[in-house]
Amino acid sequence: MTVPPGLDLTADAVTLTRQLVDIESVSRNEQAIADAVEAALRALPHLTVVRRGHTIVARTDLGRPSRVVLAGHLDTVPVNANLPSRLDEAAGILHGLGTCDMKGGDAVILRLAATVTAPVHDITFVLYEAEEIEARFNGLRLLSESDPHLLTADFAVLMEPSNAVVEAGCQGTLRVDVRTRGERAHSARSWRGVNAIHAAADVLHRLQEYDARRPVIDGLEYHEGLSAVGISGGVAGNVIPDECVVTVNYRFAPDRSEEEALAFVTDFFAPYDITLTDTAPGALPGLDRPAAKAFIDAVGGEVNPKFGWTDVARFTALGVPAVNFGPGDPMLAHKQEEHVPVAQIERCERELRAWLQAEEVQV
């Protein structure tokens, strides 16, 4: 039997971030990190711990009149010569895969789980699997289906990287395959066929000419994106291909539903055949909700829009007001040079601790 790597919840949040980063956890390979998280949380007598797959839920049950959720995903994108972690003490920067997205936030969650034993709200800590890949694998989605009561709360904080300020709402995302068709022929007699790869040039030209929407919602400007993220085609080195597929990702502002987003993409690429392969809704900022206002006031009052998709949308669908708030620059997520400022990890822990222990916080 392999003993899982240990996590020291008595260590400071930066050290704990390094421990988490050094447990490789590319999506669908979260066994080791989930085992380590579960073992560390089960050692805390003030928490009740439940595991579903590689998703760990730990809860206080103090009979408080309100409950909040702190959530973060355990998986990362594939390794890109950026492990193990490396701390630049002089610059105050921690480098490595997952430091920004989002093991710095996970470390803060674990530190608070270990040390905030008498919060003013009951707390549900959720560390889940498979956020970086298709929605069908997402641990938070699966938990919402198998054990929705575990996510019941008055407010949720998703600790996605946000430069340690609140990012409200999130954009939706969908992927489609845009298919061009042709007719096969021998490449020595190419004029006898129709080249589907050549036909894809029009699809790519449309994408180059795309003018992004930038709607303002609750005073926050969102910025949509429509991008080719993959292309495939070809039969053999001497055959004119009869099919080419361009995979397109649409990041749409939260004032559009999934159905409206799909209708836009369908019209944008008409008359080409398109196939929807993945979709997830956005979430409106909800800054008028009392829970959001109270949290924003508690952590400094600054609010930005969230351009990427996050599981804030899942909480919104469950009727739980939620915001993004975590250490790290989201622009560094998925990059080889991913890193996080030590000061942001420390700031997030400090401000969340004060919020959870404040005597007059209303949710």
Secondary structure, 3 states (H helix, E strand, C coil): CCCCCCCCCCCCHHHHHHHHHCCCCECCCCHHHHHHHHHHHHCCCCCEEEEECCEEEEECCCCCCCEEEEEEECCECCCCCCCCCEEECCCCEEECCCHHHHHHHHHHHHHHHHHCCCCCCEEEEEEECCCCCCHHHCHHHHHHHHCHHHHCCCEEEECCCCCCCEEECECEEEEEEEEEECECEEHHHHHHCECHHHHHHHHHHHHHCCCCCCCEECCEECCCEEEEEEEEECCCCCEECCEEEEEEEEEECCCCCHHHHHHHHHHHCCCCEEEEEEEECCECCCCCCHHHHHHHHHCCCCEEECCCCCCHHHHHHCCCCEEECCCCCHHHCCCCCCEEEHHHHHHHHHHHHHHHHCCCCCC
